[in-house]
Amino acid sequence: MTQVCTTTVKVLAVLLLPALLGACSSTSEQPTPLPAEAATTVAEPEEEEVAAEIPARPFPADSFHDLLVAEFAVRRNRYDLALGNYLQQAHQTRDPGVTARATRLAQFLGADKATLDAAQLWIELEPENPEALYTVATMLAKNKRPLEALDHMAIVLKQGGNTNFAAIAASTLSLPEATRNAAQIRVDELLVTYPNNTQLLTSKALITQQRGETEEALDIIRAVLEIDDQDIHAVVVEARLLQQLNRVEEAYVRLEKVVASNPNNRRLRLQYARMLMAKNIEKAKQQFEILLSFSPKDPDLLLSLGLISKETQQTEDAQSYFQRLLNTGSRTTEANFYLGQLAELDQDWETAIDYYQQIPPGTDFLAAINRIVSIYAMQGRVDTAREHLQGIYQQYPQHSVHLYLLESELLLNNSRVEEAHALLTEALLISPEQPRLLYARSMLSERLDKLDLMEQDLLKIIAQDNNNATALNALGYVLANRSERLEEAYGYISRALAAKPGDPAIQDSLGWVQYRRGNLDEALKYLTEAYKGFPDHEVAAHLGEALWQSGDKEGAMQVWQNGLKTKPNSSYIKETMQRLNAEQQATE
């Protein structure tokens, strides 16, 4: 393979950042800066200086070319291209400098998999390099491999370097108990050698907290603070433990005091602000505003302040924060959605629609469509709402089920039941097995007395999922209420309750079918339980009728009257009372 001679390197190197020359040197060179630093803070050397730094061992021509491309990519902010080249050349050249550059660039980009890959190669080349060991440890922790992470971080500790055992301990939270116990044992072993290491003690406190031993965890973290009362992480952990122990006021006082002593510590102030949200939202807002003064374009802070202002009905402040958030180009979905809501509060319907229409597929996309349709419906522009939805069908077919259901609901709310039914039938021609569409059509079929079609749709759902409690209950209830197929109805509803025990709606159905079967005692048992869990007017109608037929007319009237208080125009209760001639008999 052709080698690049020293003269050629000298000519080309004047075009490169010093980082590249550092990467191509021996392991004694200083670490290369991150991309942002390389592009803005490092001056290019004179040609004579470059010549003095040229590696003694030239790279193959193709490797040098790829590294040159990578460094120019860094300069042009094409970090993806740069990272690909650096990773490839790290493995090809096995040069520690190139590998370090690849590791740092991957970490800068948040490419965890690439960072771990490069850092592990770096350790292979330089087994005692503290930066490489630290990076591998943190990446292993992120990958839920805490025991391996502890081994690498222990070497850094032995070398006297900075460590982060707490992050490793935090990574064990969602892992099996056996893994957490093994991590605890390893930490305890290290504490024998390093009994006053605050990082190890904090990690032990976190693992102890995860085991539910909150008081013990608090004792450990306070031991950390006795060693170093300025350990900010320990202060934050202490505050969280106090909250967990319902010693909230103590946590507030502690954090307020430490924040006053460390006014520029953003992490500490952020924890204090979040804690204040549950106690004093105005004071929390003040803390977030201080944080924003440090970072005026921080999207998370702008969003938090916008939400706090919206919650406290300070709409002008909310609009200002959300508009500033929108201007950052980050979290624009949330900004547009909340600006749309604020425009609705001002009854500025067209502006609200404009904001909602800026929201792309993803978070809040369907919610934004719902709001647009609701605005049109409120204005009586049902056909305009339908046109809007039909345009979205074409553009985003992956959301067609939700959109069909939304349009059918729109028609239903405007008493266009036949059209809603026809629309769902059209949707089912495209997705004939879709359970949500089948269920929605079955409910409309029942309203239109198309009971055969209703049953067919519900049975299709049940065929797909034998334990679908919603479909089983719906079919059983309609059969109990509108047919004499009471044994079938009882079977379906019993299966529904077995799939979803204690559900009040299913208990109501089971009580009603027992009433229809003549089992009054069983009916009263289930209907009473249903009414306790869900005092709905329809349940009240059923329970009242069962009580009436049992001879407890006073109890029946009380249940019906309570039901009418919550739903004065309940057709269920009024029809039941009229059918039983209850009002007249109650006065006799």
C-alpha positions as CSV (number, residue, x, y, z in Angstrom):
1,M,0.0,0.0,0.0
2,T,1.4,3.4,-0.9
3,Q,2.5,5.5,2.0
4,V,2.2,9.3,2.3
5,C,5.7,10.7,2.6
6,T,6.6,13.3,5.1
7,T,6.9,16.1,2.5
8,T,3.4,15.3,1.2
9,V,2.0,15.4,4.7
10,K,3.7,18.7,5.3
11,V,2.1,20.2,2.2
12,L,-1.4,18.8,3.0
13,A,-1.3,19.3,6.7
14,V,-1.6,23.1,6.5
15,L,-5.2,22.5,5.4
16,L,-6.0,20.5,8.5
17,L,-7.1,21.3,12.0
18,P,-4.5,20.6,14.7
19,A,-6.9,18.0,16.0
20,L,-6.2,15.8,13.0
21,L,-2.4,16.0,13.6
22,G,-3.0,15.2,17.2
23,A,-5.1,12.2,16.2
24,C,-2.3,10.9,13.9
25,S,0.4,11.1,16.6
26,S,1.6,9.0,19.4
27,T,-0.3,8.4,22.6
28,S,1.6,11.0,24.5
29,E,-0.1,13.8,22.5
30,Q,-2.8,15.9,24.3
31,P,-6.4,14.9,23.6
32,T,-8.1,16.5,20.6
33,P,-10.9,19.0,21.3
34,L,-14.5,18.4,20.6
35,P,-15.8,19.6,17.2
36,A,-17.1,22.9,18.4
37,E,-13.8,23.7,20.0
38,A,-11.9,22.6,17.0
39,A,-13.9,24.8,14.7
40,T,-13.8,27.9,16.8
41,T,-11.1,28.1,19.4
42,V,-8.0,26.6,17.8
43,A,-5.9,28.7,15.5
44,E,-4.3,27.0,12.6
45,P,-0.4,26.7,13.0
46,E,2.2,28.1,10.7
47,E,3.6,25.6,8.2
48,E,6.9,25.4,10.1
49,E,4.9,24.5,13.3
50,V,3.0,21.8,11.4
51,A,6.2,20.2,10.2
52,A,7.4,19.8,13.7
53,E,4.2,18.0,14.8
54,I,4.0,15.6,11.8
55,P,3.8,12.0,13.0
56,A,7.0,9.9,12.6
57,R,4.9,7.1,11.2
58,P,3.0,8.2,8.0
59,F,-0.4,6.7,7.3
60,P,-1.4,4.8,4.2
61,A,-2.6,7.2,1.5
62,D,-6.2,6.1,1.6
63,S,-6.4,6.4,5.4
64,F,-4.9,9.9,5.2
65,H,-7.5,10.9,2.6
66,D,-10.4,9.6,4.7
67,L,-9.1,11.5,7.7
68,L,-8.7,14.6,5.6
69,V,-12.3,14.3,4.5
70,A,-13.4,13.7,8.0
71,E,-11.7,16.8,9.3
72,F,-13.2,19.0,6.6
73,A,-16.6,17.5,7.4
74,V,-16.1,18.6,11.0
75,R,-15.4,22.1,9.7
76,R,-18.6,22.1,7.7
77,N,-20.6,20.7,10.5
78,R,-21.1,17.4,8.6
79,Y,-20.5,15.5,11.8
80,D,-22.3,12.3,10.5
81,L,-19.8,12.0,7.6
82,A,-16.9,12.8,9.9
83,L,-17.9,10.2,12.4
84,G,-18.3,7.5,9.8
85,N,-14.8,8.1,8.5
86,Y,-13.2,8.4,11.9
87,L,-14.7,5.1,13.1
88,Q,-13.6,3.3,10.0
89,Q,-10.1,4.7,10.3
90,A,-9.9,4.0,14.0
91,H,-10.4,0.3,13.3
92,Q,-8.3,0.3,10.2
93,T,-5.2,2.2,11.5
94,R,-5.7,1.2,15.2
95,D,-4.1,4.5,16.1
96,P,-4.9,5.7,19.6
97,G,-5.1,9.3,18.5
98,V,-7.6,8.6,15.7
99,T,-9.6,6.3,18.0
100,A,-9.7,9.0,20.7
101,R,-11.0,11.5,18.1
102,A,-13.7,9.1,17.0
103,T,-14.7,8.4,20.6
104,R,-15.0,12.1,21.5
105,L,-16.9,13.0,18.2
106,A,-19.4,10.1,18.8
107,Q,-19.9,11.2,22.4
108,F,-20.4,14.8,21.2
109,L,-23.1,13.7,18.8
110,G,-24.8,11.5,21.4
111,A,-24.2,8.4,19.3
112,D,-24.0,6.0,22.2
113,K,-23.4,2.8,20.2
114,A,-20.6,4.4,18.2
115,T,-19.1,5.9,21.4
116,L,-19.0,2.5,23.1
117,D,-17.5,0.8,20.1
118,A,-14.8,3.4,19.7
119,A,-14.0,3.7,23.4
120,Q,-13.7,-0.1,23.8
121,L,-11.2,-0.1,20.9
122,W,-9.4,2.8,22.7
123,I,-9.1,0.7,25.8
124,E,-7.7,-2.2,23.8
125,L,-5.0,0.1,22.5
126,E,-4.4,2.0,25.8
127,P,-5.7,-0.2,28.6
128,E,-4.8,2.3,31.3
129,N,-6.1,5.5,29.6
130,P,-8.5,7.1,32.2
131,E,-10.6,8.9,29.7
132,A,-11.2,5.8,27.7
133,L,-12.0,3.8,30.8
134,Y,-14.4,6.5,32.1
135,T,-16.2,6.7,28.7
136,V,-16.6,2.9,28.5
137,A,-17.9,2.8,32.0
138,T,-20.6,5.5,31.4
139,M,-21.6,3.9,28.1
140,L,-21.9,0.4,29.7
141,A,-24.1,2.0,32.4
142,K,-26.3,3.5,29.7
143,N,-26.6,0.1,28.1
144,K,-27.8,-1.5,31.4
145,R,-24.5,-3.3,32.0
146,P,-23.6,-1.9,35.4
147,L,-21.4,-4.7,36.7
148,E,-19.0,-4.3,33.7
149,A,-19.2,-0.5,34.2
150,L,-18.2,-0.7,37.8
151,D,-15.1,-2.7,36.9
152,H,-13.9,0.0,34.5
153,M,-14.8,2.9,36.8
154,A,-12.9,1.1,39.7
155,I,-9.7,1.3,37.6
156,V,-10.3,5.1,37.1
157,L,-10.7,5.4,40.9
158,K,-7.5,3.5,41.6
159,Q,-5.7,5.9,39.2
160,G,-7.1,8.9,41.1
161,G,-9.2,10.2,38.3
162,N,-12.7,11.7,38.4
163,T,-15.5,9.0,38.7
164,N,-19.2,8.8,38.4
165,F,-20.4,5.8,40.3
166,A,-23.7,7.4,41.0
167,A,-24.7,7.2,37.3
168,I,-23.9,3.5,37.3
169,A,-26.0,3.0,40.4
170,A,-28.9,4.9,38.8
171,S,-28.7,2.6,35.8
172,T,-29.6,-0.4,37.9
173,L,-33.1,1.0,38.7
174,S,-35.0,-1.1,36.1
175,L,-32.8,-4.1,36.4
176,P,-33.5,-7.4,38.2
177,E,-33.0,-7.6,41.9
178,A,-30.1,-10.0,41.5
179,T,-28.2,-7.4,39.4
180,R,-28.9,-4.7,41.9
181,N,-27.6,-6.9,44.7
182,A,-24.5,-7.7,42.8
183,A,-23.8,-4.0,42.2
184,Q,-24.3,-3.3,45.9
185,I,-21.8,-6.0,46.8
186,R,-19.3,-4.6,44.4
187,V,-19.8,-1.0,45.7
188,D,-19.4,-2.3,49.3
189,E,-16.1,-4.0,48.3
190,L,-14.8,-0.8,46.9
191,L,-15.9,1.1,50.1
192,V,-13.6,-1.1,52.2
193,T,-10.6,0.4,50.3
194,Y,-12.2,3.9,49.8
195,P,-14.5,4.3,52.9
196,N,-14.8,8.1,52.5
197,N,-15.3,8.2,48.7
198,T,-18.4,10.3,48.2
199,Q,-19.2,8.9,44.8
200,L,-19.2,5.4,46.1
201,L,-21.3,6.4,49.1
202,T,-23.8,8.2,46.9
203,S,-24.1,5.2,44.6
204,K,-24.8,3.0,47.7
205,A,-27.5,5.4,48.8
206,L,-29.2,5.2,45.4
207,I,-29.1,1.4,45.4
208,T,-30.5,1.4,49.0
209,Q,-33.2,3.8,47.9
210,Q,-34.1,1.5,45.0
211,R,-34.6,-1.4,47.5
212,G,-37.2,0.8,49.3
213,E,-34.9,1.4,52.3
214,T,-35.4,5.2,52.2
215,E,-34.4,6.0,55.8
216,E,-31.2,4.0,55.4
217,A,-30.5,5.8,52.1
218,L,-31.0,9.2,53.8
219,D,-28.5,8.2,56.5
220,I,-25.9,7.3,53.9
221,I,-26.4,10.5,51.8
222,R,-26.1,12.6,54.9
223,A,-22.8,10.8,55.7
224,V,-21.7,12.1,52.2
225,L,-22.7,15.6,53.2
226,E,-20.7,15.4,56.4
227,I,-17.6,14.6,54.3
228,D,-18.4,17.3,51.7
229,D,-21.3,19.7,52.5
230,Q,-20.9,21.3,49.0
231,D,-21.6,18.0,47.1
232,I,-24.4,19.3,45.0
233,H,-25.5,15.9,43.7
234,A,-25.8,14.6,47.3
235,V,-27.9,17.6,48.2
236,V,-30.3,16.9,45.3
237,V,-30.5,13.2,46.4
238,E,-31.1,14.2,50.0
239,A,-34.0,16.5,48.9
240,R,-35.6,13.7,46.8
241,L,-35.3,11.3,49.7
242,L,-36.9,13.8,52.1
243,Q,-39.8,14.2,49.6
244,Q,-40.2,10.5,49.4
245,L,-40.4,10.4,53.2
246,N,-43.1,13.1,53.2
247,R,-40.7,15.5,54.9
248,V,-41.3,18.0,52.2
249,E,-40.9,21.2,54.2
250,E,-37.5,20.0,55.4
251,A,-36.5,19.4,51.8
252,Y,-37.7,22.9,50.8
253,V,-35.7,24.6,53.6
254,R,-32.6,22.6,52.8
255,L,-32.7,23.3,49.1
256,E,-33.5,27.0,49.6
257,K,-30.5,27.4,51.8
258,V,-28.1,25.6,49.5
259,V,-29.4,27.5,46.4
260,A,-28.7,30.7,48.2
261,S,-25.2,29.6,48.8
262,N,-24.7,28.4,45.2
263,P,-26.8,30.9,43.2
264,N,-25.2,30.0,39.9
265,N,-25.6,26.2,40.2
266,R,-28.3,25.5,37.5
267,R,-28.8,21.9,38.3
268,L,-29.5,22.7,42.0
269,R,-31.8,25.6,41.2
270,L,-33.7,23.4,38.6
271,Q,-34.3,20.8,41.3
272,Y,-35.5,23.5,43.7
273,A,-37.8,24.9,41.0
274,R,-39.4,21.5,40.2
275,M,-39.9,20.9,43.9
276,L,-41.7,24.2,44.3
277,M,-44.2,23.3,41.6
278,A,-46.1,21.3,44.1
279,K,-46.1,24.0,46.8
280,N,-45.8,27.5,45.4
281,I,-46.2,27.7,41.6
282,E,-45.4,31.5,41.5
283,K,-42.2,31.0,43.4
284,A,-41.4,28.1,41.1
285,K,-41.9,30.5,38.2
286,Q,-39.4,32.9,39.7
287,Q,-36.8,30.2,39.9
288,F,-37.4,29.1,36.3
289,E,-37.0,32.8,35.2
290,I,-33.7,33.0,37.0
291,L,-32.6,29.8,35.1
292,L,-33.8,31.3,31.9
293,S,-31.6,34.4,32.5
294,F,-28.6,32.1,32.4
295,S,-29.8,30.4,29.2
296,P,-32.3,32.7,27.3
297,K,-32.9,30.2,24.5
298,D,-33.2,27.0,26.5
299,P,-36.2,25.3,25.0
300,D,-37.0,23.2,28.1
301,L,-37.1,26.3,30.3
302,L,-39.2,28.3,27.9
303,L,-41.7,25.4,27.7
304,S,-41.8,25.1,31.5
305,L,-42.4,28.8,31.9
306,G,-45.0,28.8,29.2
307,L,-46.9,26.0,30.9
308,I,-46.7,27.6,34.3
309,S,-48.0,30.9,32.9
310,K,-50.8,29.1,31.1
311,E,-51.7,27.2,34.3
312,T,-51.8,30.4,36.3
313,Q,-53.9,32.1,33.6
314,Q,-51.1,34.6,32.8
315,T,-51.9,34.3,29.1
316,E,-49.7,37.1,27.8
317,D,-46.7,35.7,29.6
318,A,-47.6,32.2,28.2
319,Q,-47.9,33.5,24.7
320,S,-44.6,35.3,25.0
321,Y,-42.8,32.2,26.2
322,F,-44.3,29.8,23.7
323,Q,-43.5,32.3,20.9
324,R,-39.9,32.5,22.0
325,L,-39.9,28.7,22.1
326,L,-41.2,28.6,18.6
327,N,-38.4,31.0,17.5
328,T,-35.7,28.7,18.8
329,G,-36.7,26.0,16.3
330,S,-36.8,23.4,19.1
331,R,-39.9,21.8,20.5
332,T,-42.0,23.5,17.9
333,T,-44.8,21.0,18.1
334,E,-45.5,21.8,21.7
335,A,-45.1,25.6,21.0
336,N,-47.7,25.5,18.2
337,F,-50.1,23.3,20.1
338,Y,-50.2,25.6,23.2
339,L,-50.3,28.7,21.1
340,G,-53.3,27.2,19.4
341,Q,-54.9,26.6,22.7
342,L,-54.2,30.2,23.8
343,A,-55.7,31.5,20.6
344,E,-58.8,29.4,21.3
345,L,-59.1,31.1,24.7
346,D,-59.1,34.4,22.9
347,Q,-61.7,33.0,20.5
348,D,-59.3,33.8,17.6
349,W,-60.4,30.7,15.7
350,E,-58.5,31.2,12.5
351,T,-55.2,31.9,14.3
352,A,-55.8,28.7,16.4
353,I,-56.3,26.7,13.3
354,D,-53.2,28.1,11.7
355,Y,-51.1,27.1,14.7
356,Y,-52.6,23.6,14.8
357,Q,-52.0,23.1,11.1
358,Q,-48.2,23.7,11.7
359,I,-48.0,20.5,13.8
360,P,-46.5,17.6,11.8
361,P,-47.1,13.8,12.4
362,G,-46.0,12.7,15.8
363,T,-46.7,14.0,19.2
364,D,-49.9,16.2,19.3
365,F,-50.6,15.7,15.6
366,L,-53.9,13.9,16.1
367,A,-54.8,16.1,19.0
368,A,-54.3,19.1,16.8
369,I,-56.6,17.6,14.1
370,N,-59.2,17.0,16.8
371,R,-59.0,20.7,17.8
372,I,-59.4,21.9,14.2
373,V,-62.4,19.7,13.7
374,S,-63.9,20.9,17.0
375,I,-63.5,24.5,16.1
376,Y,-65.2,24.0,12.7
377,A,-68.0,22.0,14.4
378,M,-68.6,24.7,17.0
379,Q,-68.9,27.2,14.1
380,G,-71.5,24.9,12.4
381,R,-69.1,24.3,9.6
382,V,-69.4,20.5,9.6
383,D,-68.8,20.1,5.9
384,T,-65.7,22.2,6.1
385,A,-64.4,19.9,8.9
386,R,-65.1,16.9,6.7
387,E,-63.2,18.4,3.8
388,H,-60.3,19.1,6.1
389,L,-60.3,15.5,7.3
390,Q,-60.6,14.1,3.8
391,G,-57.6,16.0,2.8
392,I,-55.6,14.5,5.6
393,Y,-56.8,11.0,4.7
394,Q,-54.9,11.3,1.4
395,Q,-51.8,12.8,2.9
396,Y,-51.5,10.6,6.0
397,P,-53.2,7.2,5.3
398,Q,-51.4,5.7,8.3
399,H,-53.8,7.7,10.5
400,S,-57.0,6.8,8.6
401,V,-58.6,4.8,11.4
402,H,-58.4,7.7,13.8
403,L,-59.6,10.1,11.1
404,Y,-62.6,7.9,10.1
405,L,-63.6,7.6,13.7
406,L,-63.3,11.3,14.2
407,E,-65.4,12.1,11.2
408,S,-68.1,9.6,12.2
409,E,-68.2,11.2,15.7
410,L,-68.6,14.6,14.0
411,L,-71.6,13.3,12.0
412,L,-73.1,11.6,15.0
413,N,-72.9,14.7,17.2
414,N,-74.8,16.5,14.5
415,S,-77.6,13.8,14.3
416,R,-76.4,12.5,11.0
417,V,-76.4,8.8,12.2
418,E,-77.0,7.2,8.8
419,E,-74.1,9.1,7.2
420,A,-71.9,8.1,10.1
421,H,-72.8,4.5,9.6
422,A,-72.2,4.7,5.9
423,L,-68.8,6.3,6.5
424,L,-67.7,3.5,8.9
425,T,-68.9,0.9,6.3
426,E,-66.7,2.6,3.7
427,A,-63.8,2.5,6.2
428,L,-64.3,-1.2,6.8
429,L,-64.1,-1.9,3.1
430,I,-60.5,-0.7,3.4
431,S,-59.8,-2.3,6.8
432,P,-62.4,-5.0,7.2
433,E,-60.8,-6.5,10.4
434,Q,-60.0,-3.3,12.2
435,P,-61.5,-3.7,15.8
436,R,-62.1,0.0,16.5
437,L,-64.0,0.5,13.3
438,L,-66.0,-2.7,13.9
439,Y,-66.9,-1.6,17.4
440,A,-67.9,1.9,16.3
441,R,-70.1,0.6,13.5
442,S,-71.7,-2.0,15.9
443,M,-72.8,0.8,18.2
444,L,-74.4,2.7,15.4
445,S,-76.0,-0.4,14.0
446,E,-77.7,-1.0,17.3
447,R,-79.1,2.6,17.2
448,L,-80.4,2.0,13.7
449,D,-81.9,-1.4,14.7
450,K,-79.5,-3.3,12.5
451,L,-79.0,-5.9,15.2
452,D,-77.8,-8.6,12.9
453,L,-75.0,-6.4,11.6
454,M,-74.2,-5.3,15.1
455,E,-73.8,-8.9,16.3
456,Q,-71.7,-9.7,13.2
457,D,-69.2,-6.9,13.9
458,L,-68.9,-7.7,17.6
459,L,-68.4,-11.4,16.9
460,K,-65.6,-10.5,14.5
461,I,-63.8,-8.6,17.3
462,I,-64.3,-11.5,19.7
463,A,-63.0,-14.0,17.1
464,Q,-59.8,-11.9,17.0
465,D,-59.6,-11.6,20.8
466,N,-61.6,-14.1,22.9
467,N,-61.1,-12.0,26.0
468,N,-62.1,-8.6,24.6
469,A,-64.2,-7.5,27.5
470,T,-65.6,-4.4,25.7
471,A,-67.0,-6.4,22.8
472,L,-68.3,-9.3,25.0
473,N,-70.0,-6.9,27.3
474,A,-71.6,-4.9,24.5
475,L,-72.9,-8.0,22.7
476,G,-74.2,-9.5,26.0
477,Y,-75.9,-6.3,27.1
478,V,-77.7,-5.7,23.8
479,L,-78.9,-9.3,23.7
480,A,-80.1,-9.0,27.3
481,N,-81.8,-5.7,26.6
482,R,-83.3,-6.2,23.2
483,S,-83.9,-10.0,22.8
484,E,-84.9,-13.1,24.6
485,R,-81.5,-14.8,24.1
486,L,-80.8,-14.3,27.8
487,E,-78.7,-17.4,28.3
488,E,-76.3,-16.3,25.5
489,A,-76.3,-12.8,26.9
490,Y,-75.4,-14.2,30.3
491,G,-72.5,-16.2,28.8
492,Y,-71.0,-13.2,27.0
493,I,-71.3,-10.9,30.0
494,S,-69.8,-13.5,32.4
495,R,-66.8,-13.9,30.1
496,A,-66.4,-10.1,30.0
497,L,-66.4,-9.9,33.8
498,A,-63.9,-12.7,34.1
499,A,-61.6,-10.8,31.7
500,K,-62.1,-7.5,33.6
501,P,-63.1,-8.3,37.2
502,G,-64.8,-5.5,39.2
503,D,-65.6,-3.3,36.2
504,P,-68.8,-1.4,37.1
505,A,-70.1,-1.3,33.5
506,I,-69.9,-5.1,33.2
507,Q,-71.4,-5.5,36.7
508,D,-74.3,-3.4,35.6
509,S,-74.8,-5.6,32.5
510,L,-74.6,-8.8,34.6
511,G,-77.1,-7.4,37.1
512,W,-79.4,-6.4,34.3
513,V,-79.3,-9.8,32.6
514,Q,-79.9,-11.5,35.9
515,Y,-82.9,-9.2,36.4
516,R,-84.2,-10.2,33.0
517,R,-83.7,-13.9,33.9
518,G,-85.7,-13.4,37.0
519,N,-82.8,-13.8,39.5
520,L,-83.7,-10.7,41.5
521,D,-81.3,-11.3,44.4
522,E,-78.3,-11.8,42.1
523,A,-79.4,-8.7,40.1
524,L,-79.5,-6.5,43.2
525,K,-76.1,-7.7,44.2
526,Y,-74.4,-6.8,40.9
527,L,-76.4,-3.6,40.3
528,T,-75.6,-2.3,43.8
529,E,-71.9,-2.9,43.3
530,A,-72.0,-1.3,39.9
531,Y,-73.8,1.8,41.3
532,K,-71.2,2.2,44.0
533,G,-68.4,2.1,41.5
534,F,-70.1,4.2,38.8
535,P,-73.3,6.1,39.9
536,D,-74.3,6.7,36.3
537,H,-77.9,7.5,35.3
538,E,-78.3,4.3,33.3
539,V,-77.1,2.2,36.2
540,A,-79.5,4.1,38.4
541,A,-82.3,3.2,36.1
542,H,-81.5,-0.5,36.3
543,L,-80.9,-0.5,40.1
544,G,-84.0,1.5,40.7
545,E,-86.1,-0.9,38.7
546,A,-84.7,-4.0,40.5
547,L,-85.3,-2.3,43.9
548,W,-88.9,-1.4,42.8
549,Q,-89.7,-5.0,41.8
550,S,-88.2,-6.2,45.1
551,G,-90.7,-4.1,47.0
552,D,-88.3,-1.4,48.1
553,K,-90.1,1.4,46.4
554,E,-88.6,4.1,48.6
555,G,-85.1,2.9,47.9
556,A,-85.9,2.9,44.2
557,M,-87.2,6.5,44.2
558,Q,-84.2,7.6,46.1
559,V,-81.8,6.1,43.5
560,W,-83.8,7.6,40.6
561,Q,-83.9,11.0,42.2
562,N,-80.1,10.9,42.7
563,G,-79.7,9.9,39.1
564,L,-81.8,12.8,37.9
565,K,-79.7,15.2,39.9
566,T,-76.7,14.4,37.8
567,K,-78.6,13.9,34.6
568,P,-81.9,15.8,34.8
569,N,-83.1,14.8,31.3
570,S,-82.1,11.1,31.6
571,S,-84.3,9.2,29.2
572,Y,-83.3,5.9,30.8
573,I,-84.7,6.9,34.3
574,K,-87.8,8.7,32.9
575,E,-88.8,5.9,30.7
576,T,-88.3,3.4,33.5
577,M,-90.4,5.4,35.9
578,Q,-93.1,5.9,33.3
579,R,-93.2,2.2,32.4
580,L,-93.5,1.2,36.0
581,N,-96.0,4.0,36.7
582,A,-93.7,4.8,39.6
583,E,-94.6,8.4,40.3
584,Q,-98.3,7.7,40.7
585,Q,-97.8,4.5,42.8
586,A,-95.3,6.3,45.0
587,T,-97.9,8.9,46.0
588,E,-100.7,6.4,46.7
